[in-house]
Amino acid sequence: MSIVFLKLTPYNKEANLGYWRPTMKNYVDDPHVQKNRWWIMTAVGMFTIMSTLDASIVNIALPVIAKDMRLPMNLAEWTVSIYLIVICALLLLMGKLGDIYGKIRIFRMGEVLFTIGSLFAGFNHSFVMLLAARVVQALGASMTMANSNGIVTEVFPFKERGRALGMIGSFVAVGSIAGPGLGGLILGVLPWGYIFWINVPLGILAIIVGQVVFPKDIDHSEANIDWPGFVAFALFIVPLFAGIFIGQEIGFTRPVILAMFAVAIIAFGAFIWIEQHTADPMLALSLFANKEFTISLFAGFLIFVTNFFFNVISPFYLENARGLSATTAGYMLMLFPIVQVIVAPLSGSLSDKIGPYVITLVGLLVILVVQIGYVTLSLTTPWLLVCVIIAVMGFGNGAFQSPNNTLVMSAVAPKDLGIAGGLNALARNMGMVVGISASTTVLYAAMSREAGRKVTTFVAGQPQLFINGMHVAFSVAVVMCTITVLLTAYRMITMRK
C-alpha cells in the first residue's frame, strides 16, 4: 500500500490545521476503519487511562505498601520511581519502533505486557517481584503511550482530529490526575493489590476490543533502529531521574548524586552528537526547527509540571492541614479530571472549527488564574471555594490540552507521527517527574527556612508552617504558567503572521 502526502500551509479556516495532510490510500479512505474509528478510540483510550493512572495511583498506597512489606518509605517510593524512569527511557525508542514496524503492532504488544505486569504487581510476595512487575508494566505502557496519538491522528479524518486528540487528552488527564482520588477510594475497601489488579479485566477487555476493531498497519518506514542513540538517551534519563529521586532523600550535594548528574550530562551530549551523525537517527533534531512543534511540546511539559505541583501538594492541604479523610479528599480531587473530561472534547471540536491558538491561550490564562487562587488558600478558605478552584483548574486544562496536542501532532510529517507521539508522551512523563520533585523540594525548602531546621514532611500541630510553604510552591507554579502564557501568545502571533 502506498501513501502520498501533500504539504499544507499553516492553519487557516479554509485549509484547517496542520502542515501535512494525507491525500491517498490511508485509514481515512478505508470505510471499514472509519466505521469503527470510535471503537478504535475506545480501545486506545482505555489503555491511555490505565498507563497514565499507574504513574500516580500508587503514591497514595505507598504508606500501606511500606507497612505491609515492612519497608522504609524511601525504598517503597521506588515503586513509583522505577515506573516513571523506565517509561521515559523507552518512549522515544517505542515511538520509532511504531514508525518502523507499525504503531498498532507495537501498541498491541504493549497492551499484553502492561496487563501481565499489572497481574503480578498485585501479588504481595516480595518487593523485588513488585519492582520487576512495575518494569514490565512500564515497558508495556511506553509502547502504548508512544503510539496512541499517532494511531488516532492516522485513523481520524482531518476535520475530526482536534476532537479525537482532545479525547486522548481527556484520557491522559483522567489517568494522570485521578490517581490519588481513585486510589483513596480503592484503599478504603480493598487491599492495595487491587490498585494494580483493576487493570487486568480492563486490559483484557481493551485487548479484545482492539483485536476486533484495529486495522492492519499501513506501510511502515524502512529506517534502521538507532541503537547507539537509544543507549545514550537511556544513559541520560536513568542517572538523571535516579539522581533526582535519591537526591531528595540524601541531598543533592552528595558525591554519588553529583556523579549521576555528570553521567547524565555526558550521555546527553553523546546523544546529541550521535543523532547529528547518524543516517537514521532515533530523534531527528530537525523537528525542533519547527517553532510550532517545539513551543507546543514545551508548553505541554510546563503545564504537566504545574499540574503535579497541585497533585502532590493538594492531598497534604486537604488531609493534613484541613483534616479531611482520604476518601473525602479523593472525592474533591476527582473534580479536576471530571471537568477536564467534559471540556477537552468540546475544546477539541471547537479548535477544529476556529483554530487552536486562541483556545490554548484562553485555557492557559484560566490555569494561571487558578494558580494565583492556590496561593490564596488558607486554613479557613470555604470548602465551596476550594471545590470551585479545583473544578476551574480542570476547565483550564481541558481547554488547553486538546488543541495543544493537535498542534504537536499536526506539525510533523506522517512518517514522524510515532516519534512525535513519543516526544509528546515523554514531555508529559518528564513533567510528572519534574513536578513531583520540584514541588516537594520547593515546599520543604520553604518550610525549612521558616522553621529554622530541616523539614521533610508535614509537621504535626503546625499547619500554618505548611500553608506558608505551599504558598511559596504555588508562587513558583504561577511563574511557570506565566512563561507558558507568553510562549503561547508568541506562537499565536507568529503563526498568524
N, C-alpha and C positions, 0 to 999 in steps of 0.2 A: 504494500500500500504506500503510495507516495503522498507527500504533503507539500503544498505550495503556500507560502505566506506572503502577504502584501504588507509593506511598511506604511504606517499611517502617520499623519501629523499629530501633535499633541491635542489634547481634549478640545472639542467644541461641540455644540449642541447637535449639529448635524452628523458629525462623524462618530460621536461618543468617545469614551475614554480609551486611551491606550496608544502605544506606539506600534504594536503588532497585532494583526488580526488574521485568523485562519480563514482561507477562502475556498479550499477544495479538500475533499475526501478526509474527513475527520469525524470525531464524535458528534459534532453539531449537525452533520449531514446524514447521520445514521438514525432512521426513525425509531428503531428498537431502543437505542441508547436514550434518545430524547423522551420516549415514553416512560422510561424507568429512571430519569435523571433525579427525581426527588427521592426515590428509594436508594439510589447511589449516595445522595446527600445524607440520608439516614444512616447508612452503613458507615460512611466516613465520619459522620458527626458523633456516633456512639463511641468510637474509639478515640476521637479527639477529646471528648469529655473525660473518658477514663484515663487516658495517658497524662493529661494535664492535671487531673484531680489527684493522681497519685504523687504529684510533686508537692502537694500542700496538705492533703488529708492526714498524713502521718504525723505532722507536727503536734497536733492536739493529743495524739495517742502516745507520744514519747514517754511521758511520766508513767503510764500504765505498762508500756513495754519494758522500760527500765526496771520497774518494780517486779514485774513478773519474771524477767530473766536475770534479775539481780545484777544489773549493770549500772555503772556510773552514768549520769546523764550525758556527759560529753561523749562517751562511747556510743550510747544509744542514738545520739544525733547523727551518726554515720548512716543510719537507716535512710535518712533524708538526703544527706550529702552525697552518698555514693550514687544515688539515682540521678541527681542533677548533673554530677560530674560526667558520668558515662554518657548521658544523653547529649550534653554539649560537645563532648569529644567526638561523637559519631554522627552528628546531624549533617555536616557537610558531605561526609562520605555517603550517607544514605540518600541524600538528595542527588548526588552524582550517579549512584547506582540506579536510582529511579530514571534518570535521563538516559542511561546506557541500556539497562535491561528491562525497563518498563516500570512506571510508577505503580500500577495496580499490582504487578507481581511482587514488588518489594513491600507494598502496603499489606498484602495478604500474608506474607511471611511474618511481618511484624505483628499482625493480629494473633497469630498462633503463638508466637514466642511470648507476647505480653500476657496472654491468658494462662499459659503454662507457668510463667513466673508468678502470677497472682495466686495460683493454686498453692504453690509451695511456700510462698511468703506467709501464708496464714497459719502454717503449722508451727507450733511452739516447741521445736525440737532443740535448736541451737542458734546462737547468734550468727555463727558462720553460715549456716544454711539460710538464714534470713537475708544476710547480705548477698549471698550468691543468687538467691531468688530475685532480689532487687536489681542485680546486674542484668539478669535475663529479662526482667520487666523493662529496664531501661533500653536494652538492645531492641526489643520489640517496639517500644514507644518511639525511639528515634526513627525507626523505619516508617511508622505511620505519620508522625509529626512532619517529617521532611517532605512527604509526598501528598499529604491531604490537600493543600492549597493547589498544587499542580493538577491533581485529578479534577477538582472542582472547576478550575479555570479551563481545562480542556473539554469537560463534559457540558458545561452550561453555555448557551448562546450568549453572544456579546451583550445583548440588551438586558440579560438577567444576571450578569456576572457580579455586579455590585451587591445585589440581593443575596446571591448564593454565598459570596465571600463574607457578607455580613452575618449570615447564619453560622459560618465557620467561626467568625469572631465571637458570636454568642456562645458557641460550644466551648471555645477556649476560655471565655470569661467564666462560664459555669464551673469548668474544671479547676481553673486557677484560683478563683475567689471563694468558691463554695466549700473548699476543703475543711476549714475549721468548723463551719456551721454543721455540715453533714456529718463530719467525724464526731462531733459532740453528740449529735442525735443517735448515731450508731452505738457509741460507747455507753450511752445511757441505758441501753437494754441488752447489748450483746458483748461478748469477748472481743478483744482487739483484733483477732484474726479476721473478723468479718469485714474490716475496712479494706482487706485485700480480696476476700472471697466474694464480695459483692460484684467484683469484676468478672468472675468466672461464668455465671449464667448469662450476663450481659454480653460478654465476649463471644460465647458460643452462639448466641442469637445473632450478633453482628456478623460473625463468620458465615453463618447460614444465609443470612440476607445477602451478603456480598457474593457468595457463591452463585446465587440465583441472578443477581442484577448486574454485577460487574461485567463490562465487556472485555474482550481481549485487548491487550495493549496495542496501541498503534506503533508504527515503526519507531525504532529506537536510534539513538546516536551510536556511531561506530567508534567513538573515542575510547582511549585506553584509561584505565584507572591510575591516577597519580598516587601511587603508594608512598613514595618519599614525602610528598606534600601532606598526606594523611598522617604519617608518623610524626612529622614536625608539628602539625596542628595539635595532635593529641598530646605531644610533649609540652605544648604551650598551655593547653586547657587544664590538664590534670595537676601539674605542680601549682599553677596559678590558683585554682579553686581549693586545692588541698591546703595551700598556704593561707588562704583567706579563712577557711573554716577552722584550721588548727590555730592560726594566729589569734583568733578571737578568744581562744581558751588560754593560751600561754603567753600572748603578747607578740606584737609584730616585729620586735627588735631582736628576737632570739636568732642565733646564727642559722639554725635549721630552717626557719621561715624565710630569712633573707636569701639562703641558698635556693630554696624553692622558687622564689621570685626571680632570682638570677637565671635559673634554668628556663623559666617561662619566657623571659625576655630574649634569651639567646635562641630558643626554639621559635619564637615568633619572627625574629629576624631571619632565621633559616627558612621558615615557611614562605615569607615574602620573596626571598631570593629564589627559592625553588619554583614558585608559581610564575615568576618572571622569566624563567629559563626553561620551562617545560612546554613541549608542544601541545599536550592535552592537560592543562592544569586542573586540579580539583576545583579551584575557585579562580575564574577569570577575573583578574583585578580590574579589567576594563569596565566591568559592570559598575564600579563605583565612580566612573567618569560621568555616569548618568546622574545628574543632580537630583532629579525627582526620586529615583530609586534610593539613593543614599540618604537623602533627608527624610524620606518616609520611613526607612528602616531605622534610622537613629531616633526619630520621634517615637516610634513604637517601643524601642528599647527604654527610653526615658520614662514613658508612661507606665511601663511594667515595673520599673524601679519604684516609681511613685505609688503604684497600687500595692506593692509589697511593703512599703512603709506602713500603709494602712493595715495590711493583712497581718503584719507582725505586732504592731502596737495596739490595735483596737481590742484584741482579747484581754490584754493587760488592763486597759482602761475600763472595759465593761465589767470584767470579773473581779480583778484585784482592787482597782481604785473605787469602783461604784458598787461592788458587792453582788452582782448578778450571778445566777447559776450558769454553768456551762451551757445547759440546754436553752435557757432564755437568751443568752448572748448569741448562741447559734442561730436562733430564730431571727434576731435583729440583723445579724451579719448576712443572712440569706437575702435581705432586701436588695443588696448590691447586685448579685447575679440575676435575681428575678427581674429587676427593672432592666438590666442590660440585655437579657434575653428577649425582652419585648421590644426594646428600642433598636437594637442592632439591625435586624432585618428591615425595619422601616427606614432606617438611615441608609442602608444599602440600596433599597429600592429608590429612595429619593435621589441618591447620588447617580443612579443610572439615568435619571431624568434631567437633573440640573447640573451635574458635575460634582466632584468630591471636595473641591477646595474650600468652599465656604462652610460646608458641613463639618469638615475636620476642624476648622478653626473655631467654629461655634462650640463643638464638643470640648475642645481644649480649654476654651475660656470658662466653660462650666466647671471643668475639673479644677482649674486654677481657683475659682471662687470657693469650691468645696475645700480645697487645701487650706485656704485662709480661714474657712469655718472651723476646720480641725484645730487650728492654732488658738481659737477662742474657747474651746471646750474646757469645762471646769468640773469640779465635784458637785456642782448644783445645776448644771445645764439640764433643762427639762427633757424628759425622755422623748417626747414627741419631736422636739427639735433635733435630737440625735438621730432619730429614725429618718427624718426628712433629709438630713445631710447625707446619710448613708445611701438613701434611695437616689438622691440627686447625683451622687458620685456614679451610680450605675447608669443614670441617664447620660452623663457626660461621656463615659467610656463607650456606651453603646453608639452614641453619635460619632465618636472619633474612630473607633477601631475598624468598623466596616469599610468606610471609604478609604481609610489609610491602607488597609490590606489590599483593596482594589488597586490603589496606586502602586504598591510594591509589586504585585503580580502582573500588572498590565504594562509595566515599564520595561519589561525584558522580552527578548525573543523567545518563542515557544521552546526552542532547544535548551534554554536555560531555566525553564519553569521549575524543574526539580531542585536545582541549586538555589534558585531564588526562594523557593518554599523552605529549603533547609536553612537559609540565612534568616528568613523571617521567624522560623521556629527557634533558631539559635538566639536571635535578639530577644525573644520572649523569655527563654530559659536563662539567659545571662542577666536579663532584667530581674528575674526572680532571685538569682544568687546575689547579685549586687544589692538588690532591695533588702533582702534578709540581712546580709552582713552590714550594710551601711546604716540601716535603721537602728539595729541593736548597738552598733559602735557609737553612733551619734547620741542615741538615747542614754546609754550607760556613761559615756564621757561627760555629758551634761549633768547627769545625776551625781557622778563622782566629784565634779568640780564644785557643785553646790554643797555636797555633803562633807567635803574636805577629806575624803578617803575613797578607796576603790570600791565601786558598786557594780555588780554584775547581775543583779536580779531585782525584782520588786522588793522594796524594804517594807516589811510589815509595820503597820502603825504610822507610816509616813507617806500617805497618798499624795500629799502636795509636792513632795520631792519628785515623785513620778510625773505628776502633771507638768511641772516646770521642765523636766527633761523631754516630755512629749511635745511641748510647745517648741522647743529648740529643733527637735527632729522634723516636725511638720513645717517649720520655717525653711529647713533645707529642701523639703519637698516643694514648697512654694517657689523657691529659686529654680529648681529643675523644671517645673511647669512653665515658668516664665520663659526660660530658654526655649522650651518646646514650642510655645506660642509664637515666639519671634521667628524661629526657624520655619514654622508652618506658614506664617504670614509672608515670609520671604519666598517660600516655594510657590505660594499662590500668585504673588505679584510677578515672579519670574516666568512662570508657565503661561500666565495670561498675556504677557508681552510677547 
